Amino acid sequence: MNGRLLCIPLLAAALALGAYSGERETAPEKPPFAVSGWEVVRMRKTISGASNVVTVSFVLKNLTGLSLDRVDCAIELREAMGTKVGEMKPVPIRYFKPGDETQVKVTAEFVPAFSTYFLNFKYRSGLEVSEASYLGMSPFDGPLFVPPKPQGRYVRLMVMGYEFLNDPKTGDGLLAVKLKNFGGLPARRPKVRLRLYAQDRRLIGRVDAELRSPNLPRDSYEEIAGGEERTYRLAMRGVPAYDMYDVHIEHDPPKPEECLPGDKFAGLMDVEIIVTKATVSDGMLEIACRTRNGLQTALSALSAEFWLVQHKTVLDKEGRETIEKEAVKVATAKVDTGLSLEPGEEKNFAFKMRIPAQRFDDYGYQLAYECPGDEAPADGDAASAGTHKQSEISFEVMGGELKDGGVRLEGFVTQKGGASALDVPVVFVFMDADENVVAKREMKTTVPPNGKKSFIVSFADLPKFTDYRVEMGEPVPVK
């Protein structure tokens, strides 16, 4: 089935520090959980004024073969010499079925500086209680992974972790970033884009640099082979005082002689939007954004739909509160920016929307744009794409990513042979391991006549799911 999101297992010999207690259905040498999608986000201050804020998130999968009544996790923070300096405790996981996976996320304030961490688990099945601990590395190394074997005729360069350190007095900074190529073709000339932001999310500094190994000859370029993992360190000076930062990675596409008919890939397969500033005035919310074309082709007619959501607690069958949240839209705004962007180009835009009467906790958005000719932006893993056809419309999901308890999907809609633009309603149906429907999310897009329109859509705080399908409504001609 298309749309399946796979979890990367934790290393079986991941320096397990705790022992399993009692007899278990799984062998002691096997890990009880798989951990993937690890992310550590640090902010000196937030918009609300909180200081030294750290958010830790990862995806946890139950490998025990047992139905677990409760899983408690503690993230133990330690300094370089091993001394414990703090601890972060996410909300316990309840009713964790075999093979299920869930997003674990915890935020803490006033977190001291740390360089290593331990993941401590205590899990209960019936009357049996077991414990396990795993040693993590420094934040830019991330947790211990067993990556999938490199395969396929594509490049998938992933950031396994990063850390940026700076000295406010001297302005010296050091960026460490760990990359791994999960594809079967080499990633050449990896480039890093570092962005620094002030407390109000203003962009105050940037670094764009090509990553190179220390002993690489001057007339050669960096090349990360399929399955290879490398860590780079980039020193810099004149770094301004900042509150937040983010890191993006790009690389050159494969050489023409490496490509076969039907291969599709690009460097950074993304068109991104960053909210740089949000202000409230006279009952209106004004949002300033920056967008960047990370595709290898020009795009035009960029439009976006933003929505504000309220997080509501989900109840189980007995009416008890769960740790899951449902994102309910309380306001939407459609923005036709009219922007055209060349590959790598950045532009700014802003819009206003009325503040809803209801409280809102987060926002989401979807993008649409047009590309010249029949060359559609596509995810490197074209083999995982599914096509859904109805009449003269085809709908393709080219990539998916679990993020912050939600999911981000991208792809494109194509109309062949049509003479007029069509409004196409789409419903994403998310299912659990037993193919029960756990959530539905809607999206609408307008497809040009005999043309193609790309989309990126994010849904926040979804219940746990293992697969999804796409249902298309009847296309309606645009009046």
C-alpha positions as CSV (number, residue, x, y, z in Angstrom):
1,M,0.0,0.0,0.0
2,N,1.2,3.4,-0.8
3,G,1.9,6.0,1.9
4,R,3.4,3.6,4.5
5,L,5.8,5.5,6.8
6,L,8.6,3.2,8.0
7,C,10.4,3.4,11.3
8,I,14.2,3.1,11.5
9,P,15.1,0.5,14.2
10,L,17.4,1.3,17.0
11,L,20.8,-0.5,17.1
12,A,20.4,-4.0,18.7
13,A,23.8,-3.5,20.5
14,A,23.0,0.1,21.5
15,L,25.0,-0.1,24.7
16,A,22.0,-1.3,26.7
17,L,22.8,-0.3,30.3
18,G,19.8,-1.8,32.1
19,A,18.8,-5.5,32.3
20,Y,15.5,-7.0,31.3
21,S,13.6,-8.4,34.4
22,G,11.7,-11.6,34.3
23,E,11.0,-13.9,31.4
24,R,10.1,-12.2,28.1
25,E,8.6,-13.3,24.8
26,T,11.4,-11.5,23.0
27,A,15.1,-12.5,23.3
28,P,17.2,-10.3,25.7
29,E,19.5,-9.3,22.9
30,K,16.7,-7.7,20.9
31,P,15.8,-4.1,21.7
32,P,12.3,-3.5,23.1
33,F,11.8,-0.3,21.0
34,A,12.9,1.4,17.8
35,V,13.7,5.1,17.9
36,S,13.7,7.3,14.8
37,G,13.1,10.9,13.8
38,W,15.1,12.2,16.7
39,E,15.2,16.0,17.0
40,V,16.6,18.4,19.5
41,V,15.5,22.0,19.2
42,R,17.0,24.7,21.5
43,M,15.9,28.3,21.9
44,R,17.5,30.8,24.3
45,K,14.1,32.6,24.5
46,T,10.7,32.1,23.1
47,I,8.1,34.7,22.1
48,S,6.4,34.3,25.4
49,G,9.6,35.0,27.3
50,A,10.5,31.5,28.5
51,S,14.3,31.0,28.7
52,N,16.7,28.1,27.8
53,V,13.9,26.1,26.2
54,V,14.7,22.6,24.8
55,T,12.2,20.5,22.8
56,V,13.1,16.8,22.3
57,S,11.0,14.7,19.9
58,F,11.3,11.2,18.4
59,V,9.2,8.4,17.0
60,L,8.9,5.3,19.2
61,K,7.9,1.8,17.9
62,N,6.9,-1.2,20.1
63,L,9.1,-4.2,19.1
64,T,8.4,-6.3,22.3
65,G,5.6,-8.3,20.6
66,L,3.5,-7.5,23.7
67,S,0.6,-5.2,24.3
68,L,2.1,-2.6,26.8
69,D,-0.2,-1.0,29.3
70,R,2.1,1.8,30.0
71,V,5.5,3.1,28.9
72,D,7.4,5.7,30.9
73,C,10.4,7.4,29.2
74,A,12.9,9.7,30.9
75,I,15.5,11.6,28.9
76,E,18.5,12.0,31.2
77,L,20.8,14.9,30.3
78,R,24.5,14.7,31.1
79,E,27.5,16.9,30.6
80,A,30.6,15.8,28.8
81,M,32.2,14.1,31.8
82,G,29.0,12.1,32.5
83,T,27.6,14.1,35.4
84,K,23.7,14.2,35.3
85,V,22.6,17.8,34.9
86,G,18.9,17.4,34.2
87,E,16.0,15.2,33.1
88,M,13.0,15.5,30.8
89,K,9.9,13.3,31.2
90,P,7.3,13.1,28.3
91,V,3.7,12.1,29.0
92,P,3.5,8.3,29.6
93,I,2.3,6.2,26.6
94,R,-0.7,4.0,27.3
95,Y,-2.1,1.0,25.5
96,F,0.9,0.5,23.2
97,K,0.1,-2.4,20.8
98,P,2.8,-4.6,19.2
99,G,4.2,-2.9,16.1
100,D,2.5,0.5,16.8
101,E,4.6,3.7,16.7
102,T,3.9,7.0,18.3
103,Q,5.4,10.5,18.4
104,V,7.1,11.3,21.7
105,K,7.6,15.0,22.4
106,V,8.6,17.0,25.5
107,T,9.5,20.6,26.1
108,A,11.3,21.9,29.2
109,E,12.4,25.4,30.3
110,F,15.7,26.5,32.0
111,V,17.5,23.4,30.7
112,P,21.3,23.5,31.5
113,A,23.9,22.9,28.9
114,F,24.4,19.2,28.1
115,S,26.4,17.1,25.6
116,T,25.1,13.5,26.0
117,Y,21.9,11.9,27.0
118,F,20.4,8.6,28.1
119,L,16.9,7.2,27.1
120,N,15.5,5.4,30.1
121,F,12.4,3.3,29.5
122,K,10.1,1.5,32.0
123,Y,7.3,-0.5,30.5
124,R,4.5,-2.6,31.9
125,S,2.7,-5.6,30.4
126,G,0.1,-7.0,32.8
127,L,1.9,-7.5,36.1
128,E,5.4,-7.6,34.5
129,V,7.5,-4.4,34.6
130,S,10.7,-4.2,32.6
131,E,13.4,-1.5,32.1
132,A,15.9,-0.7,29.5
133,S,18.4,2.2,28.9
134,Y,20.2,3.4,25.9
135,L,23.2,5.8,25.7
136,G,22.8,8.6,23.2
137,M,25.6,10.6,21.6
138,S,26.0,14.4,21.5
139,P,23.0,16.2,20.1
140,F,24.5,16.6,16.6
141,D,25.2,12.9,16.4
142,G,21.6,12.0,17.3
143,P,20.6,8.6,18.8
144,L,21.9,5.3,17.6
145,F,20.3,4.1,14.4
146,V,20.2,1.0,12.2
147,P,19.7,2.7,8.8
148,P,18.0,0.8,5.9
149,K,20.4,-0.7,3.4
150,P,21.3,1.8,0.6
151,Q,19.2,0.9,-2.5
152,G,17.5,2.4,-5.4
153,R,18.6,4.8,-8.2
154,Y,18.1,8.0,-6.2
155,V,19.9,10.2,-3.7
156,R,18.5,10.6,-0.2
157,L,20.8,12.8,1.9
158,M,19.4,13.1,5.4
159,V,20.5,15.2,8.4
160,M,21.1,12.8,11.2
161,G,21.7,15.7,13.7
162,Y,23.3,19.0,14.0
163,E,24.6,21.4,16.7
164,F,25.6,25.1,16.5
165,L,27.7,26.6,19.2
166,N,28.9,30.2,19.4
167,D,30.7,32.6,21.7
168,P,28.7,35.8,22.1
169,K,31.8,37.7,23.3
170,T,34.0,36.9,20.3
171,G,31.4,36.1,17.6
172,D,33.1,32.8,16.8
173,G,30.8,29.9,15.9
174,L,31.1,26.2,15.2
175,L,28.5,24.2,13.2
176,A,28.6,20.4,13.4
177,V,26.3,18.5,11.1
178,K,26.1,14.7,10.5
179,L,24.8,13.5,7.1
180,K,24.0,10.1,5.8
181,N,23.1,9.1,2.2
182,F,20.3,6.5,2.3
183,G,20.1,6.3,-1.5
184,G,22.0,4.2,-3.9
185,L,23.6,7.0,-5.9
186,P,26.3,9.4,-4.6
187,A,25.4,12.9,-3.2
188,R,27.9,15.4,-4.6
189,R,28.9,18.8,-3.3
190,P,26.8,18.9,-0.1
191,K,25.9,22.5,0.8
192,V,24.7,23.8,4.1
193,R,22.3,26.7,4.7
194,L,22.4,28.1,8.2
195,R,19.9,30.8,9.2
196,L,19.9,32.7,12.5
197,Y,16.8,34.4,13.9
198,A,16.1,37.0,16.6
199,Q,13.5,36.4,19.4
200,D,10.8,37.9,17.1
201,R,11.8,35.5,14.3
202,R,13.6,38.2,12.3
203,L,16.4,36.8,10.1
204,I,19.6,38.3,11.4
205,G,22.3,36.1,10.0
206,R,23.0,33.5,7.3
207,V,25.8,31.2,6.2
208,D,25.8,29.4,2.9
209,A,28.8,27.1,2.5
210,E,29.9,24.0,0.6
211,L,30.9,21.2,3.0
212,R,34.3,19.6,2.4
213,S,36.4,17.1,4.3
214,P,39.6,18.5,5.8
215,N,42.1,16.6,3.5
216,L,40.1,17.0,0.3
217,P,42.3,18.3,-2.6
218,R,41.4,21.8,-3.7
219,D,40.5,20.8,-7.2
220,S,38.2,18.0,-6.0
221,Y,34.7,18.0,-4.7
222,E,33.0,16.2,-1.8
223,E,31.1,13.0,-2.6
224,I,29.0,11.0,-0.1
225,A,28.5,7.5,-1.5
226,G,25.3,5.5,-1.0
227,G,25.2,4.3,2.6
228,E,28.0,6.5,3.7
229,E,27.8,8.7,6.8
230,R,30.0,11.8,7.5
231,T,30.3,14.5,10.1
232,Y,31.4,18.0,9.0
233,R,32.5,20.9,11.2
234,L,32.3,24.5,9.9
235,A,34.1,27.3,11.8
236,M,32.9,30.9,11.3
237,R,33.4,34.4,12.7
238,G,31.3,37.4,13.2
239,V,28.2,35.5,14.4
240,P,25.6,37.8,15.8
241,A,23.7,37.1,19.0
242,Y,20.7,34.9,18.1
243,D,17.8,33.2,19.7
244,M,16.9,30.5,17.1
245,Y,18.5,28.8,14.2
246,D,17.7,26.3,11.5
247,V,19.8,24.2,9.1
248,H,19.0,23.0,5.5
249,I,21.1,20.7,3.3
250,E,21.3,20.7,-0.5
251,H,23.4,18.6,-3.0
252,D,23.9,18.4,-6.7
253,P,21.7,16.0,-8.7
254,P,23.2,12.8,-10.2
255,K,25.2,12.9,-13.4
256,P,23.2,12.4,-16.6
257,E,25.1,9.2,-17.4
258,E,23.9,7.7,-14.1
259,C,20.3,8.3,-14.9
260,L,18.0,5.8,-16.5
261,P,14.7,6.6,-18.3
262,G,12.1,7.4,-15.7
263,D,14.5,8.4,-12.9
264,K,13.4,11.5,-11.0
265,F,15.5,13.4,-8.5
266,A,16.6,16.8,-7.4
267,G,18.9,18.4,-4.9
268,L,16.6,19.8,-2.2
269,M,13.1,18.5,-3.1
270,D,11.3,21.2,-1.4
271,V,9.5,24.6,-1.7
272,E,9.6,26.0,1.8
273,I,7.9,28.7,3.7
274,I,9.2,30.2,6.9
275,V,7.1,32.5,9.0
276,T,9.4,35.3,9.9
277,K,7.1,37.5,11.9
278,A,3.5,37.5,13.3
279,T,1.8,40.6,14.8
280,V,-1.7,41.2,16.1
281,S,-3.5,44.5,15.5
282,D,-7.2,45.6,15.5
283,G,-8.4,42.0,15.6
284,M,-6.2,41.0,12.7
285,L,-3.2,38.6,12.6
286,E,-0.6,39.8,10.1
287,I,1.9,37.1,9.1
288,A,5.2,37.8,7.2
289,C,6.7,34.9,5.3
290,R,9.7,34.0,3.3
291,T,9.5,31.4,0.6
292,R,12.3,29.6,-1.2
293,N,12.3,27.4,-4.3
294,G,14.6,24.5,-3.6
295,L,13.6,22.6,-6.8
296,Q,15.7,22.3,-9.9
297,T,13.1,24.0,-12.0
298,A,11.4,27.4,-12.0
299,L,7.9,27.7,-10.6
300,S,5.1,30.2,-11.0
301,A,1.7,31.1,-9.6
302,L,2.7,30.3,-6.0
303,S,-0.4,30.2,-3.8
304,A,-0.9,29.1,-0.2
305,E,-3.6,28.3,2.2
306,F,-3.0,28.9,5.9
307,W,-5.1,27.6,8.8
308,L,-5.2,28.0,12.5
309,V,-5.9,25.0,14.6
310,Q,-7.0,24.3,18.1
311,H,-5.8,21.1,19.9
312,K,-8.6,19.1,21.4
313,T,-8.1,16.0,23.6
314,V,-9.1,12.7,22.1
315,L,-11.2,10.3,24.2
316,D,-10.9,6.6,24.1
317,K,-13.8,4.2,23.8
318,E,-14.5,4.4,27.5
319,G,-14.6,8.2,27.4
320,R,-11.2,8.6,29.1
321,E,-8.8,11.2,28.0
322,T,-5.8,10.1,26.0
323,I,-2.5,11.8,25.3
324,E,-3.5,12.3,21.6
325,K,-4.8,15.6,20.3
326,E,-7.0,16.3,17.4
327,A,-6.3,19.4,15.4
328,V,-9.5,21.3,14.6
329,K,-9.4,24.2,12.2
330,V,-10.8,27.4,13.6
331,A,-9.8,29.8,10.8
332,T,-8.4,29.7,7.2
333,A,-6.9,32.2,4.8
334,K,-6.1,31.7,1.1
335,V,-3.1,33.7,-0.2
336,D,-2.5,34.1,-3.9
337,T,1.1,35.5,-3.8
338,G,1.5,35.6,-7.6
339,L,5.2,34.9,-7.1
340,S,7.5,33.3,-9.6
341,L,10.7,31.8,-8.4
342,E,13.8,30.6,-10.2
343,P,15.7,27.6,-8.7
344,G,17.2,28.6,-5.4
345,E,15.5,32.0,-5.4
346,E,14.0,33.5,-2.2
347,K,11.1,36.1,-1.9
348,N,9.0,37.6,0.8
349,F,5.3,38.0,1.1
350,A,2.8,38.9,3.8
351,F,-1.0,38.6,4.4
352,K,-3.6,39.3,7.1
353,M,-6.3,37.1,8.5
354,R,-9.0,37.8,11.1
355,I,-8.3,36.3,14.6
356,P,-11.0,33.7,15.4
357,A,-13.1,33.9,18.6
358,Q,-11.8,30.4,19.6
359,R,-8.3,29.9,21.0
360,F,-5.8,28.6,18.5
361,D,-2.6,26.6,19.3
362,D,-0.8,26.0,16.0
363,Y,-1.0,26.7,12.3
364,G,-0.7,24.6,9.1
365,Y,-0.5,25.4,5.5
366,Q,-0.4,23.9,2.0
367,L,1.3,25.2,-1.1
368,A,0.5,25.0,-4.8
369,Y,2.5,26.2,-7.8
370,E,2.9,25.5,-11.5
371,C,6.0,24.3,-13.3
372,P,6.7,24.8,-17.0
373,G,6.2,21.8,-19.4
374,D,5.6,18.3,-18.1
375,E,8.6,18.2,-15.7
376,A,7.0,17.9,-12.3
377,P,8.8,18.3,-9.1
378,A,9.2,14.8,-7.6
379,D,10.6,13.2,-4.5
380,G,13.7,11.1,-5.0
381,D,12.0,7.9,-4.0
382,A,9.8,7.8,-7.1
383,A,9.3,4.1,-6.5
384,S,7.1,4.7,-3.5
385,A,4.7,7.0,-5.4
386,G,1.1,5.9,-5.7
387,T,-1.2,7.2,-8.4
388,H,-5.0,7.7,-7.9
389,K,-7.0,8.4,-11.0
390,Q,-10.5,9.6,-11.5
391,S,-11.8,10.7,-15.0
392,E,-8.9,12.8,-16.5
393,I,-7.3,13.7,-13.1
394,S,-4.3,11.9,-11.6
395,F,-3.2,12.5,-8.0
396,E,0.3,11.5,-6.9
397,V,1.8,11.5,-3.4
398,M,5.6,11.6,-3.9
399,G,6.9,11.8,-0.4
400,G,5.8,11.8,3.3
401,E,7.4,12.8,6.6
402,L,6.4,12.4,10.2
403,K,7.0,15.7,12.0
404,D,6.0,17.0,15.4
405,G,3.1,14.6,15.9
406,G,1.7,15.2,12.4
407,V,2.5,14.4,8.9
408,R,3.8,16.4,5.9
409,L,2.9,15.1,2.4
410,E,3.9,16.4,-1.0
411,G,3.1,15.5,-4.6
412,F,1.1,16.9,-7.5
413,V,-2.2,16.8,-9.3
414,T,-2.3,16.5,-13.1
415,Q,-5.1,17.1,-15.6
416,K,-4.7,15.6,-19.1
417,G,-6.8,16.7,-22.0
418,G,-9.0,19.1,-20.1
419,A,-10.0,22.5,-21.5
420,S,-10.8,24.3,-18.3
421,A,-9.4,24.6,-14.8
422,L,-10.9,22.2,-12.2
423,D,-11.5,22.4,-8.5
424,V,-10.4,19.0,-7.1
425,P,-11.5,18.0,-3.5
426,V,-9.2,15.5,-1.9
427,V,-9.6,13.5,1.4
428,F,-6.6,11.9,3.1
429,V,-7.8,8.9,5.1
430,F,-5.4,7.7,7.9
431,M,-5.7,4.1,9.2
432,D,-4.2,2.0,12.0
433,A,-2.6,-1.4,11.6
434,D,-6.0,-3.1,11.4
435,E,-7.0,-0.7,8.6
436,N,-9.5,1.1,10.9
437,V,-10.0,4.8,10.0
438,V,-8.5,6.9,12.7
439,A,-8.6,10.4,11.1
440,K,-9.6,12.2,7.9
441,R,-8.2,15.5,6.6
442,E,-9.4,17.5,3.6
443,M,-7.5,19.4,1.0
444,K,-8.8,21.3,-2.1
445,T,-6.7,22.4,-5.0
446,T,-7.3,23.9,-8.5
447,V,-5.7,22.2,-11.5
448,P,-5.0,24.3,-14.6
449,P,-6.3,23.0,-18.0
450,N,-4.2,20.3,-19.4
451,G,-1.6,21.1,-16.7
452,K,0.0,20.1,-13.4
453,K,-0.1,21.6,-10.0
454,S,2.2,20.7,-7.1
455,F,1.1,20.7,-3.4
456,I,2.7,20.5,0.0
457,V,0.3,19.9,2.8
458,S,0.8,19.5,6.6
459,F,-1.6,18.0,9.1
460,A,-0.8,18.6,12.8
461,D,-1.4,16.3,15.8
462,L,-2.8,13.2,14.1
463,P,-3.7,10.0,16.0
464,K,-1.3,7.1,15.6
465,F,-1.5,5.6,12.1
466,T,0.4,3.1,10.0
467,D,-1.0,3.8,6.5
468,Y,-3.2,6.1,4.5
469,R,-5.2,6.3,1.3
470,V,-6.4,9.2,-0.8
471,E,-10.0,9.6,-1.9
472,M,-10.9,12.1,-4.6
473,G,-14.2,13.8,-5.0
474,E,-15.8,14.8,-8.3
475,P,-13.8,17.6,-10.0
476,V,-15.8,20.8,-10.6
477,P,-15.0,23.2,-13.4
478,V,-13.9,26.6,-12.1
479,K,-16.5,29.3,-13.0
